[in-house]
Amino acid sequence: MTPGASTTPSPTAVAGALTVTPAALLEDQVAVVSGSVPLVDAGHTLWLQARQGLGTWTTVLSAAAKPGGSFAIDWRANLAGRLTLRVVSSDTATASSVTATPQASLAVYRKIVATWYGPGLYGNRTACGERLTRYIVGLADRTLPCGTPVSLTYNGRTLTLPVIDRGPYANGATVDLTHAAAQELGITETVPVGMLSLGGPLLAPANFFGPSGSGPTGATGATGATGATGATGTSLAGGATAPLA
């Protein structure tokens, strides 16, 4: 079996250990998958497998076991989404003895382009029925259902926010952030960011009141309007910053 082929082994035992570091990263960054598979000799081929959601397991890489069945596999993540990983001692379901490690989670953020909008549109209703204000935290996406929670990461900051509008339709961007969302992430122009669509209950938008003068200044959002300044106050419940994991 070559790496990248899909298969659905039926392990006869779950044993050993599995650790993934870091727990979240961008596409094409390297995750270190380490652990052990008991009763495997040094040099035995082990297979790293990943799956998205409840999909089938896909073999993504192979490596040779070290003494004691230990392993350390460097995998350049080429699948985006919330992944489940495991390591098996064979990549074929017909093997007489297949051992799998416990499973571990890895969040892989898709690389996208984000911009921001708002000035000139405040007071209008969004496509999802929200009233757009300078302080509402959310984003516009062309296809995700309204309320879908989305995690964005940029320059060391991570934010979980809901889809509240449709767009963007300019600048080659994938998502369009509200003024407050851009403010929280420190975005002042069209930039590349990491995006991960989360499962679970729909998320309602909240508000963020940034420190005076910290908002995008002189930047051009997807609407072609100039960014506003002078938002005052302190951060409230809106736009809660989430960990990468």
Helices and strands as residue ranges (DSSP letters): E 13-14, E 17-21, E 24-26, E 30-36, E 45-52, E 58-64, G 67-69, E 70-76, E 81-88, E 99-100, E 104-117, E 136-137, E 139-141, E 149-154, E 157-165, E 175-178, H 179-185, E 191-197, E 206-207
